[in-house]
Amino acid sequence: MLTLTRSETAHLRIWFGDPDRPLAGWLSVPAGSGAPDGPVEVVGGVVLCPPMGEEGRSAHRTYRRLAESLAERGFVALRFDYDGTGDSAGAMADPDRVEAWLAGVVAAHDHLRGLGVHDVAAVGMRLGATLAASAPVQSTDLRWSSLVLWDPCVSGRLFLRESEALHAFGDDAAPEDDGLRHTPGFQYDAATATALRGLDLTRLPRDRPLAARVLLLLRDDRPVPPSLVDRLALEGDALTASTAHDQHLLLDLKPSDGQVPLRAVADIVDWLAAAAPAEPYRLDLPADLPALVGRADPGVVLPAVPPEGGPAVAVRERAVTLGEVGLAGVVVEPADGSAADRPWVVMPNVAAEHHIGPGRRWVEFARAWAAQGHRCVRVDHSGIGDSPTRPGEREDTTFAPEWVADMSDLMTALRADGSRVVFVALCSGAYTAFEAALAAEVDAVFAINPRLTLWEVPVDLAAREVRRAAVVPPALLFRVRDVHPVVASGWWRIWRQLAAWRAPYRIVHRVLRRGTTVELVVCHDDGKHFTEVAAWWPVRWWDQRRGRLRLEEDDVYDHSLLTRRAQEQIFVRATAFLERHSRA
């Protein structure tokens, strides 16, 4: 798979490491020197070790931008997902998590060296920095030429404590007596929590340098632990300390609102480039890379357990590009090809996060459903995750008007052979599912806490004309909301009682009239948008009576689907939904 950015950086989707348990990665290489169909001229390689959990969701697009910037300066950059995370094989519930994550860092280093890269550096953010610094202890053959510790977690124990605190302060958090350590969207068992305590930058061997050069980027709004200062002082002249600029704009906000810290990205690239050789050298990429020879990604075969349990079934997972813009998607289906007559199960990304879904559930759900015989595609909207940005579009913009064109492209691509399509989608992804259903033939939509009232969109006629499934409040309420959001929300609830044509249920009813079956699963706050407008009560009753609409309202479904109970119940309901609607 190949996509090109505005700077013509080539991003090659790869699988590496243990063939029986492959890691998913993106190889970003300079495209001006022969890629993707010839040798490239490079000055070195960089392994990008991402943060974990909620922070990893926030930093995905930042790492893509960092990889692009490094490739523009002549580096080949490898960003990847640890074992049991992202698109890689495995699950968070598997044993030996920390050991597997460290092994993944080593495998990424070895993969670049195997390609012929002379010097391999590493950039790690938060727990990714802790893992990058700790990996050489696992392999005596690994030594980073340069190491960037970007806002590092001093220890795995501190990472877990901070993540648990963030979860506890969430609006939908509730105690769960299941023996797991709960963080936003992700859970860690007792064995993993114990192993995380062994990750500690201050306890790394003092008789071995972390790297030939070390860059430490720290936030200026938080104290620096003295123990970390003491350990890194041993690096002597090899250590450079600086500020992690704008880190609060990336990690202190919700993943949907985070911004790429461009100053920090530029600082890292400049620092790595300062030690690069003056003359690049030739790197011959393997001829069997699908992107290099113009073939589709054959993907990898993974074991997956179907929803009803039982023995694992082989499923095939592969990267695809969809539509004219080349939306990045991941297809997972039975390895024996038995799902060719099944509908596509489309799972769009949520807000500004990439296609793994809340707490990685889209990945785990899709693999389980593929083991049951379905074929699924997880896809990023343009400007989000691994998809390119359309001309004039801003990156990481939730509910961007361009998403409507994305759905048109997506439906054209998936239905080219007459295939049927169903959606399983959350929040903003559910909004675009309704956009797709109003523009093309969609069999069914399973919508979790759909957000159809768009306060986020600009109040301009062009944006309104493009959208079919959006309910945009009057311009006056936008101005009130900037000063008094609670007042604006109250006025909006009164307004839609009087102006029933602005009720979000009108969109649902329009979709039902086109022949699409809809199942709404909502918490109370999201459900009231569809249930409290009195003028639509008889219409909704009739839609439900005829079996075209199912609606469940339960506060177990937190809006972002980050609690374990919500994720488990959604899986059960969505599995039943697919069994009802995806049979040929």
Secondary structure, 3 states (H helix, E strand, C coil): CEEECCCCCEEEEEEECCCCCCEEEEEEECCCCCCCCCCEEECEEEEEECCCHHHHHHHHHHHHHHHHHHHHCCEEEEEECCCCCCCCCCCCCCCCHHHHHHHHHHHHHHHHHHHCCCCEEEEEECHHHHHHHHHHHHCCCCCECCEEEECCCCEHHHHHHHHHHHHHCCCCCCCCCCCCEEECCEEECHHHHHHHHCCEHHHCCCCCCCECCEEEEECCCCCCCHHHHHHHHCCHHHEEEEECCCHHHHHCCCCCCCCCCHHHHHHHHHHHHHCCCCCCEEECCCCCCHHHHCCCCCCEEEEECCCCCCCCEEEEEEEEEECCCCEEEEEEEECCCCCCCCCEEEEECCCCCCCCCHHHHHHHHHHHHHHCCCEEEEECCCCCCCCCCCCCCCCCCCCCCHHHHHHHHHHHHHCCCCCCEEEEEECHHHHHHHHHHHHCCCCEEEEECCCCECCCCCCCHHHHHHCCCCECCCHHHHHHHHHCHHHHHHHHHHHHHHCHHHCCHHHHHHHHHCCCEEEEEECHHHHHHHHCCHHHHHHHHHHHHCCCEEEEECCCCCCCCCCHHHHHHHHHHHHHHHHHHCCC
